[in-house]
Amino acid sequence: MLINIREERPEDIAMIRGVNIEAFGRSQEANLIEMLRTNGGILLSLLATNEDQIVGHILYSAVTVGSGERKIIGAGLGPMAVLPEYQRRGIGTKLIEFGTTRLKQSGCPFIVVLGHADYYPRFGFRPASDYGLKCEWSVPDNAFMALALNESKIGGLSGLAKYRAEFSSGV
């Protein structure tokens, strides 16, 4: 199995929706992605392909911490989806590693994720509270994590990490 990672293209949109519905067993995440795309809320959208078949997808959108001169915009990871028959084969790992590299190269200062506390630390994620960051929703401390891509840009930053409004729309 040869997995390639690339950015999404317009002709991929229907297949991205299908991958997310199949991976999550519902349409909520696919609807969220469509809303973010429609509203210009996607920072980075990557696909994992196997012989031209889309088998995985990861999306990053803007997350804001602070306001005024201390306002910092980073990235929120999610949703991430891999077709069930391709799960546990390292595809999610490849998507996260590629996305992290691409965001770091673009100057993004941090990535946050709301996810499994035993999965994301392998990529360097730590509880966001270690950086003084809090999630806008009531979630366990170990489920809201952050990865500093540029310590000098986020040094001393603390406060509420705000996702785009689409995440609170109840899709």
CYANA upper distance limits for C-alpha pairs under 8 A (distance plus 0.5 A):
  1 MET  CA     50 ASN  CA      7.25
  2 LEU  CA     50 ASN  CA      6.33
  2 LEU  CA     51 GLU  CA      7.77
  3 ILE  CA     48 ALA  CA      6.71
  3 ILE  CA     49 THR  CA      5.98
  3 ILE  CA     50 ASN  CA      5.49
  3 ILE  CA     51 GLU  CA      8.30
  3 ILE  CA     91 ILE  CA      7.94
  4 ASN  CA     47 LEU  CA      8.49
  4 ASN  CA     48 ALA  CA      6.06
  4 ASN  CA     49 THR  CA      5.72
  4 ASN  CA     50 ASN  CA      7.12
  5 ILE  CA     46 LEU  CA      7.16
  5 ILE  CA     47 LEU  CA      6.02
  5 ILE  CA     48 ALA  CA      5.12
  5 ILE  CA     49 THR  CA      6.93
  5 ILE  CA     94 LYS  CA      8.05
  5 ILE  CA     95 LEU  CA      7.31
  5 ILE  CA     98 PHE  CA      7.88
  6 ARG  CA     46 LEU  CA      6.03
  6 ARG  CA     47 LEU  CA      5.89
  6 ARG  CA     48 ALA  CA      7.23
  6 ARG  CA     49 THR  CA      8.49
  7 GLU  CA     44 LEU  CA      8.03
  7 GLU  CA     45 SER  CA      6.31
  7 GLU  CA     46 LEU  CA      4.88
  7 GLU  CA     47 LEU  CA      6.47
  8 GLU  CA     12 ASP  CA      6.68
  8 GLU  CA     13 ILE  CA      8.18
  8 GLU  CA     45 SER  CA      6.27
  8 GLU  CA     46 LEU  CA      6.05
  8 GLU  CA     47 LEU  CA      6.54
  9 ARG  CA     13 ILE  CA      7.77
 12 ASP  CA     16 ILE  CA      6.59
 13 ILE  CA     17 ARG  CA      6.86
 14 ALA  CA     18 GLY  CA      6.90
 15 MET  CA     19 VAL  CA      6.68
 15 MET  CA     54 ILE  CA      7.48
 16 ILE  CA     20 ASN  CA      6.79
 16 ILE  CA     30 ALA  CA      8.27
 16 ILE  CA     54 ILE  CA      7.96
 16 ILE  CA     57 HIS  CA      7.25
 17 ARG  CA     21 ILE  CA      6.71
 17 ARG  CA     30 ALA  CA      5.58
 17 ARG  CA     31 ASN  CA      8.45
 17 ARG  CA     33 ILE  CA      8.50
 18 GLY  CA     22 GLU  CA      6.55
 18 GLY  CA     30 ALA  CA      8.29
 19 VAL  CA     23 ALA  CA      6.45
 19 VAL  CA     54 ILE  CA      8.00
 19 VAL  CA     55 VAL  CA      7.33
 19 VAL  CA     56 GLY  CA      7.22
 19 VAL  CA     57 HIS  CA      7.89
 19 VAL  CA     81 ALA  CA      7.25
 19 VAL  CA     82 VAL  CA      7.32
 19 VAL  CA     83 LEU  CA      6.40
 20 ASN  CA     24 PHE  CA      6.47
 20 ASN  CA     25 GLY  CA      8.44
 20 ASN  CA     27 SER  CA      7.88
 20 ASN  CA     29 GLU  CA      7.00
 20 ASN  CA     30 ALA  CA      6.08
 20 ASN  CA     57 HIS  CA      8.08
 20 ASN  CA     80 MET  CA      8.39
 20 ASN  CA     81 ALA  CA      6.02
 20 ASN  CA     82 VAL  CA      8.00
 20 ASN  CA     83 LEU  CA      8.28
 21 ILE  CA     25 GLY  CA      5.85
 21 ILE  CA     26 ARG  CA      5.60
 21 ILE  CA     27 SER  CA      5.58
 21 ILE  CA     28 GLN  CA      8.39
 21 ILE  CA     29 GLU  CA      7.81
 21 ILE  CA     30 ALA  CA      6.71
 22 GLU  CA     26 ARG  CA      7.71
 22 GLU  CA     83 LEU  CA      6.89
 22 GLU  CA     84 PRO  CA      7.84
 23 ALA  CA     81 ALA  CA      6.16
 23 ALA  CA     82 VAL  CA      6.30
 23 ALA  CA     83 LEU  CA      5.58
 23 ALA  CA     84 PRO  CA      6.24
 24 PHE  CA     29 GLU  CA      8.11
 24 PHE  CA     81 ALA  CA      7.82
 27 SER  CA     31 ASN  CA      6.50
 28 GLN  CA     32 LEU  CA      6.74
 28 GLN  CA    171 VAL  CA      6.10
 29 GLU  CA     33 ILE  CA      6.77
 29 GLU  CA     79 PRO  CA      7.07
 29 GLU  CA    171 VAL  CA      8.43
 30 ALA  CA     34 GLU  CA      6.83
 31 ASN  CA     35 MET  CA      6.74
 31 ASN  CA    171 VAL  CA      6.77
 32 LEU  CA     36 LEU  CA      6.68
 32 LEU  CA    166 GLU  CA      7.16
 32 LEU  CA    167 PHE  CA      7.48
 32 LEU  CA    171 VAL  CA      6.77
 33 ILE  CA     37 ARG  CA      6.56
 33 ILE  CA     59 LEU  CA      8.38
 33 ILE  CA     79 PRO  CA      8.47
 34 GLU  CA     38 THR  CA      6.53
 35 MET  CA     39 ASN  CA      6.62
 35 MET  CA    166 GLU  CA      7.14
 36 LEU  CA     40 GLY  CA      6.52
 36 LEU  CA     41 GLY  CA      5.03
 36 LEU  CA     42 ILE  CA      6.45
 36 LEU  CA     61 SER  CA      8.43
 36 LEU  CA    166 GLU  CA      7.08
 37 ARG  CA     41 GLY  CA      6.31
 37 ARG  CA     42 ILE  CA      6.39
 41 GLY  CA     61 SER  CA      6.34
 41 GLY  CA     62 ALA  CA      7.43
 41 GLY  CA    164 ARG  CA      7.97
 42 ILE  CA     59 LEU  CA      7.62
 42 ILE  CA     60 TYR  CA      6.64
 42 ILE  CA     61 SER  CA      5.29
 42 ILE  CA     62 ALA  CA      7.82
 43 LEU  CA     59 LEU  CA      8.21
 43 LEU  CA     60 TYR  CA      5.93
 43 LEU  CA     61 SER  CA      5.35
 43 LEU  CA     62 ALA  CA      6.91
 43 LEU  CA     75 ALA  CA      7.88
 44 LEU  CA     59 LEU  CA      6.36
 44 LEU  CA     60 TYR  CA      5.59
 44 LEU  CA     61 SER  CA      7.41
 44 LEU  CA     99 GLY  CA      8.17
 45 SER  CA     57 HIS  CA      7.78
 45 SER  CA     58 ILE  CA      6.33
 45 SER  CA     59 LEU  CA      5.00
 45 SER  CA     60 TYR  CA      6.84
 46 LEU  CA     57 HIS  CA      6.20
 46 LEU  CA     58 ILE  CA      5.84
 46 LEU  CA     59 LEU  CA      6.99
 46 LEU  CA     95 LEU  CA      7.54
 46 LEU  CA     99 GLY  CA      7.82
 47 LEU  CA     54 ILE  CA      7.03
 47 LEU  CA     55 VAL  CA      8.05
 47 LEU  CA     56 GLY  CA      6.13
 47 LEU  CA     57 HIS  CA      5.05
 47 LEU  CA     58 ILE  CA      7.11
 47 LEU  CA     95 LEU  CA      7.92
 48 ALA  CA     54 ILE  CA      6.37
 48 ALA  CA     55 VAL  CA      6.14
 48 ALA  CA     56 GLY  CA      5.20
 48 ALA  CA     57 HIS  CA      6.63
 48 ALA  CA     91 ILE  CA      7.47
 48 ALA  CA     95 LEU  CA      7.33
 49 THR  CA     53 GLN  CA      5.72
 49 THR  CA     54 ILE  CA      4.94
 49 THR  CA     55 VAL  CA      5.96
 49 THR  CA     56 GLY  CA      7.41
 50 ASN  CA     54 ILE  CA      7.06
 50 ASN  CA     55 VAL  CA      7.14
 55 VAL  CA     82 VAL  CA      6.28
 55 VAL  CA     83 LEU  CA      5.94
 55 VAL  CA     86 TYR  CA      7.33
 56 GLY  CA     80 MET  CA      8.09
 56 GLY  CA     81 ALA  CA      5.98
 56 GLY  CA     82 VAL  CA      4.59
 56 GLY  CA     83 LEU  CA      6.69
 56 GLY  CA     91 ILE  CA      7.48
 56 GLY  CA     92 GLY  CA      7.87
 56 GLY  CA     95 LEU  CA      8.43
 57 HIS  CA     80 MET  CA      6.15
 57 HIS  CA     81 ALA  CA      5.75
 57 HIS  CA     82 VAL  CA      6.95
 57 HIS  CA     95 LEU  CA      7.92
 58 ILE  CA     77 LEU  CA      7.97
 58 ILE  CA     78 GLY  CA      6.86
 58 ILE  CA     79 PRO  CA      6.56
 58 ILE  CA     80 MET  CA      4.74
 58 ILE  CA     81 ALA  CA      6.94
 58 ILE  CA     95 LEU  CA      6.96
 58 ILE  CA     96 ILE  CA      8.08
 59 LEU  CA     77 LEU  CA      6.63
 59 LEU  CA     78 GLY  CA      5.79
 59 LEU  CA     79 PRO  CA      6.25
 59 LEU  CA     80 MET  CA      6.86
 60 TYR  CA     75 ALA  CA      6.34
 60 TYR  CA     76 GLY  CA      5.78
 60 TYR  CA     77 LEU  CA      5.17
 60 TYR  CA     78 GLY  CA      6.44
 60 TYR  CA     79 PRO  CA      8.28
 61 SER  CA     75 ALA  CA      5.95
 61 SER  CA     76 GLY  CA      5.73
 61 SER  CA     77 LEU  CA      7.41
 61 SER  CA     78 GLY  CA      8.36
 61 SER  CA    163 TYR  CA      8.40
 61 SER  CA    164 ARG  CA      8.02
 62 ALA  CA     73 ILE  CA      6.85
 62 ALA  CA     74 GLY  CA      6.28
 62 ALA  CA     75 ALA  CA      5.25
 62 ALA  CA     76 GLY  CA      6.46
 62 ALA  CA    163 TYR  CA      7.17
 62 ALA  CA    164 ARG  CA      7.17
 63 VAL  CA     73 ILE  CA      6.17
 63 VAL  CA     74 GLY  CA      5.70
 63 VAL  CA     75 ALA  CA      5.76
 63 VAL  CA     76 GLY  CA      6.10
 63 VAL  CA    112 VAL  CA      8.37
 63 VAL  CA    161 ALA  CA      6.79
 63 VAL  CA    162 LYS  CA      5.94
 63 VAL  CA    163 TYR  CA      5.22
 63 VAL  CA    164 ARG  CA      7.17
 64 THR  CA     71 LYS  CA      7.33
 64 THR  CA     72 ILE  CA      6.30
 64 THR  CA     73 ILE  CA      5.06
 64 THR  CA     74 GLY  CA      6.80
 64 THR  CA    161 ALA  CA      6.16
 64 THR  CA    162 LYS  CA      5.62
 64 THR  CA    163 TYR  CA      7.17
 65 VAL  CA     71 LYS  CA      6.23
 65 VAL  CA     72 ILE  CA      5.84
 65 VAL  CA     73 ILE  CA      6.98
 65 VAL  CA     74 GLY  CA      8.48
 65 VAL  CA    157 LEU  CA      8.40
 65 VAL  CA    158 SER  CA      7.88
 65 VAL  CA    159 GLY  CA      6.76
 65 VAL  CA    160 LEU  CA      6.35
 65 VAL  CA    161 ALA  CA      5.31
 65 VAL  CA    162 LYS  CA      6.83
 66 GLY  CA     70 ARG  CA      6.07
 66 GLY  CA     71 LYS  CA      4.86
 66 GLY  CA     72 ILE  CA      6.87
 66 GLY  CA    157 LEU  CA      8.27
 66 GLY  CA    158 SER  CA      7.89
 66 GLY  CA    159 GLY  CA      6.75
 66 GLY  CA    160 LEU  CA      7.54
 66 GLY  CA    161 ALA  CA      8.31
 67 SER  CA     71 LYS  CA      4.62
 67 SER  CA     72 ILE  CA      8.15
 70 ARG  CA    157 LEU  CA      8.33
 72 ILE  CA    109 PRO  CA      8.48
 72 ILE  CA    154 ILE  CA      8.16
 73 ILE  CA    108 CYS  CA      8.15
 73 ILE  CA    109 PRO  CA      8.05
 74 GLY  CA    108 CYS  CA      6.17
 74 GLY  CA    109 PRO  CA      6.20
 74 GLY  CA    110 PHE  CA      5.54
 74 GLY  CA    111 ILE  CA      6.38
 74 GLY  CA    112 VAL  CA      8.33
 75 ALA  CA    108 CYS  CA      7.62
 75 ALA  CA    110 PHE  CA      6.77
 75 ALA  CA    111 ILE  CA      5.14
 75 ALA  CA    112 VAL  CA      6.85
 76 GLY  CA    111 ILE  CA      6.03
 76 GLY  CA    112 VAL  CA      5.38
 76 GLY  CA    113 VAL  CA      6.30
 76 GLY  CA    163 TYR  CA      7.74
 77 LEU  CA    111 ILE  CA      7.14
 77 LEU  CA    112 VAL  CA      6.67
 77 LEU  CA    113 VAL  CA      5.67
 77 LEU  CA    114 LEU  CA      8.37
 78 GLY  CA    113 VAL  CA      7.41
 78 GLY  CA    114 LEU  CA      8.42
 80 MET  CA     92 GLY  CA      8.02
 81 ALA  CA     92 GLY  CA      8.17
 82 VAL  CA     86 TYR  CA      6.92
 82 VAL  CA     87 GLN  CA      6.41
 82 VAL  CA     91 ILE  CA      7.71
 82 VAL  CA     92 GLY  CA      7.37
 83 LEU  CA     87 GLN  CA      6.86
 86 TYR  CA     91 ILE  CA      8.03
 87 GLN  CA     91 ILE  CA      7.59
 87 GLN  CA     92 GLY  CA      8.36
 90 GLY  CA     94 LYS  CA      6.81
 91 ILE  CA     95 LEU  CA      6.75
 92 GLY  CA     96 ILE  CA      6.66
 93 THR  CA     97 GLU  CA      6.55
 94 LYS  CA     98 PHE  CA      6.47
 95 LEU  CA     99 GLY  CA      6.48
 96 ILE  CA    100 THR  CA      6.46
 96 ILE  CA    123 PHE  CA      8.39
 97 GLU  CA    101 THR  CA      6.71
 97 GLU  CA    123 PHE  CA      8.01
 98 PHE  CA    102 ARG  CA      6.65
 99 GLY  CA    103 LEU  CA      6.55
100 THR  CA    104 LYS  CA      6.55
101 THR  CA    105 GLN  CA      6.66
102 ARG  CA    106 SER  CA      6.82
103 LEU  CA    107 GLY  CA      7.00
103 LEU  CA    108 CYS  CA      5.88
104 LYS  CA    108 CYS  CA      5.94
104 LYS  CA    109 PRO  CA      7.68
104 LYS  CA    149 LEU  CA      6.27
104 LYS  CA    150 ASN  CA      8.21
107 GLY  CA    150 ASN  CA      8.27
108 CYS  CA    149 LEU  CA      7.26
108 CYS  CA    150 ASN  CA      7.94
109 PRO  CA    148 ALA  CA      6.79
109 PRO  CA    149 LEU  CA      5.47
109 PRO  CA    150 ASN  CA      5.20
109 PRO  CA    151 GLU  CA      7.79
109 PRO  CA    153 LYS  CA      6.54
109 PRO  CA    154 ILE  CA      7.09
110 PHE  CA    146 ALA  CA      7.40
110 PHE  CA    147 LEU  CA      6.09
110 PHE  CA    148 ALA  CA      5.04
110 PHE  CA    149 LEU  CA      5.48
110 PHE  CA    150 ASN  CA      7.23
110 PHE  CA    154 ILE  CA      8.09
111 ILE  CA    146 ALA  CA      6.10
111 ILE  CA    147 LEU  CA      5.70
111 ILE  CA    148 ALA  CA      7.19
111 ILE  CA    149 LEU  CA      7.90
112 VAL  CA    128 ALA  CA      7.89
112 VAL  CA    144 PHE  CA      7.69
112 VAL  CA    145 MET  CA      6.05
112 VAL  CA    146 ALA  CA      4.74
112 VAL  CA    147 LEU  CA      6.85
113 VAL  CA    143 ALA  CA      8.42
113 VAL  CA    144 PHE  CA      6.37
113 VAL  CA    145 MET  CA      5.84
113 VAL  CA    146 ALA  CA      6.86
114 LEU  CA    143 ALA  CA      6.04
114 LEU  CA    144 PHE  CA      5.07
114 LEU  CA    145 MET  CA      6.88
115 GLY  CA    119 TYR  CA      8.38
115 GLY  CA    120 TYR  CA      7.85
115 GLY  CA    143 ALA  CA      5.76
115 GLY  CA    144 PHE  CA      7.08
115 GLY  CA    145 MET  CA      8.18
116 HIS  CA    120 TYR  CA      7.10
116 HIS  CA    143 ALA  CA      6.39
117 ALA  CA    121 PRO  CA      7.47
117 ALA  CA    142 ASN  CA      6.12
117 ALA  CA    143 ALA  CA      5.70
117 ALA  CA    145 MET  CA      8.46
120 TYR  CA    124 GLY  CA      7.64
120 TYR  CA    125 PHE  CA      6.18
120 TYR  CA    145 MET  CA      8.39
121 PRO  CA    125 PHE  CA      4.98
121 PRO  CA    126 ARG  CA      6.50
124 GLY  CA    147 LEU  CA      6.61
125 PHE  CA    145 MET  CA      6.21
125 PHE  CA    146 ALA  CA      5.63
125 PHE  CA    147 LEU  CA      5.10
126 ARG  CA    130 ASP  CA      7.47
126 ARG  CA    142 ASN  CA      8.50
126 ARG  CA    145 MET  CA      5.66
126 ARG  CA    146 ALA  CA      6.02
126 ARG  CA    147 LEU  CA      7.01
127 PRO  CA    131 TYR  CA      8.32
127 PRO  CA    141 ASP  CA      6.97
127 PRO  CA    142 ASN  CA      5.88
127 PRO  CA    143 ALA  CA      7.74
127 PRO  CA    144 PHE  CA      6.46
127 PRO  CA    145 MET  CA      4.74
127 PRO  CA    146 ALA  CA      6.64
128 ALA  CA    132 GLY  CA      7.09
128 ALA  CA    133 LEU  CA      5.61
128 ALA  CA    134 LYS  CA      7.09
128 ALA  CA    141 ASP  CA      8.16
128 ALA  CA    144 PHE  CA      6.36
128 ALA  CA    145 MET  CA      4.89
128 ALA  CA    146 ALA  CA      5.19
128 ALA  CA    147 LEU  CA      8.47
129 SER  CA    133 LEU  CA      5.43
129 SER  CA    134 LYS  CA      6.61
129 SER  CA    141 ASP  CA      7.56
129 SER  CA    145 MET  CA      8.25
131 TYR  CA    146 ALA  CA      8.26
131 TYR  CA    156 GLY  CA      8.35
131 TYR  CA    157 LEU  CA      7.75
131 TYR  CA    158 SER  CA      7.09
132 GLY  CA    157 LEU  CA      7.37
132 GLY  CA    158 SER  CA      4.87
132 GLY  CA    159 GLY  CA      6.73
133 LEU  CA    157 LEU  CA      8.33
133 LEU  CA    158 SER  CA      5.63
133 LEU  CA    159 GLY  CA      5.54
133 LEU  CA    160 LEU  CA      6.31
133 LEU  CA    161 ALA  CA      6.79
134 LYS  CA    144 PHE  CA      8.35
134 LYS  CA    158 SER  CA      8.46
134 LYS  CA    159 GLY  CA      6.51
134 LYS  CA    160 LEU  CA      5.31
134 LYS  CA    161 ALA  CA      6.39
135 CYS  CA    139 VAL  CA      7.77
135 CYS  CA    144 PHE  CA      7.17
135 CYS  CA    160 LEU  CA      6.41
135 CYS  CA    161 ALA  CA      5.90
135 CYS  CA    162 LYS  CA      7.70
136 GLU  CA    160 LEU  CA      6.57
136 GLU  CA    161 ALA  CA      6.66
136 GLU  CA    162 LYS  CA      6.49
136 GLU  CA    163 TYR  CA      8.30
139 VAL  CA    143 ALA  CA      7.22
139 VAL  CA    144 PHE  CA      7.57
140 PRO  CA    144 PHE  CA      7.49
141 ASP  CA    145 MET  CA      8.49
148 ALA  CA    154 ILE  CA      7.94
150 ASN  CA    154 ILE  CA      7.22
151 GLU  CA    155 GLY  CA      6.03
163 TYR  CA    167 PHE  CA      7.13
164 ARG  CA    168 SER  CA      8.30
165 ALA  CA    169 SER  CA      7.05
167 PHE  CA    171 VAL  CA      8.49
